């Protein structure tokens, strides 16, 4: 919602907080999911360098990731 209201800085803070929470509970799959969602907003804002960094940072889908999480990290190519 912060992004929709053009409050990108606030939205980024929420994402970073969520990413820290995923790290604290050692949930790498959820952390990768958060990075993938962050990437959508960074990409829409036109920040190509940050877009590339997020793609490189998000780990490959983990064996313990749910199918939904894996699909959001690496969507299927048709």
C-alpha positions in Angstrom: 0.0 0.0 0.0 2.9 2.4 0.7 4.1 1.8 -2.9 0.6 2.5 -4.3 0.5 5.8 -2.5 4.0 6.7 -3.8 5.6 6.3 -0.4 8.5 4.2 -1.7 10.8 5.0 1.2 8.2 3.8 3.7 7.6 0.6 1.7 11.3 -0.1 1.5 11.5 0.2 5.3 8.7 -2.4 5.7 10.5 -4.7 3.3 13.8 -4.4 5.1 12.1 -5.1 8.4 10.5 -8.2 7.0 13.8 -9.3 5.5 15.5 -8.9 8.9 12.7 -11.0 10.5 13.2 -13.8 7.9 16.9 -13.7 8.6 16.4 -13.8 12.4 14.3 -17.0 12.1 16.6 -18.4 9.5 13.8 -18.7 6.9 15.9 -18.4 3.7 12.9 -19.3 1.5 10.8 -16.5 2.9 13.8 -14.1 2.7 14.2 -14.9 -1.0 10.4 -14.3 -1.5 10.8 -10.9 0.1 13.7 -10.0 -2.1 11.7 -11.1 -5.2 8.8 -8.8 -4.1 11.3 -6.0 -3.4 12.6 -6.4 -6.9 9.2 -5.8 -8.5 9.1 -2.3 -6.9 12.7 -1.5 -7.6 12.2 -2.6 -11.3 9.1 -0.4 -11.6 11.0 2.5 -10.2 13.6 2.1 -13.0 16.6 1.4 -10.7 18.4 -1.1 -12.9 21.4 -1.5 -10.7 19.4 -2.3 -7.6 17.2 -4.6 -9.8 20.3 -6.6 -10.8 21.6 -6.7 -7.2 18.3 -8.1 -5.9 18.2 -10.8 -8.6 21.8 -11.9 -7.8 21.1 -11.8 -4.0 17.9 -13.9 -4.0 19.0 -17.5 -3.5 17.9 -20.3 -5.8 14.7 -21.9 -4.6 15.5 -24.1 -1.7 14.2 -27.7 -1.3 12.2 -26.6 1.7 10.5 -23.7 -0.1 6.8 -24.0 -0.9 5.9 -24.2 -4.6 4.4 -20.7 -4.4 7.6 -19.2 -2.9 9.7 -21.0 -5.5 7.5 -19.7 -8.3 7.6 -16.1 -7.1 11.4 -16.2 -6.9 11.9 -17.7 -10.3 8.6 -17.5 -12.3 8.2 -20.1 -15.0 9.2 -19.1 -18.5 6.6 -19.9 -21.2 
